């Protein structure tokens, strides 16, 4: 699981690469975060697979625990040096790219914006010059992180032992 402040923009930018374009506000309105998005997801997993089989890792812990976790899954030790050669990073869209797609969608239609995603990503790649898309003010990002922490506590209360 990842905190909402980071996950939502990341998931949004990934989803518009593969689905019909929709502006961020319309996308955001569908998420129902106040109802405990991660709480619902983990609850559904526990219900489907049983509490003893579901383990959830915080995204913030992934890089430090990846060799251990992959070793458990593969039932063989995995060294950090083995992971380095496979490290791949998917680039999200820059704020400038999202701005361009919003303009294209407003001037034509969302379908045309969907067709333009790759070209816009190439024109405005995420970089120091074009930072990652983030729709939040600092206060909103802080509220999202606090909501995530509350939801983690709720998951811990409802499903002891599920969080790694």
Protein Blocks (a to p, Z undefined) as FASTA:
>chain_A
ZZfklmmmmmmmmmmmmgccddfklmmmmnommnopmlmmmmmmmmmnopklpccddfkl
mmmmmmmmmmmmnopacdfklmmmmgccdddddfklmmmmmmmmmmmcmklmmmmmmmmm
mmmgcdfklccddfbdfklmmmmmmmmmmmmmmmmmmmghkaZZ
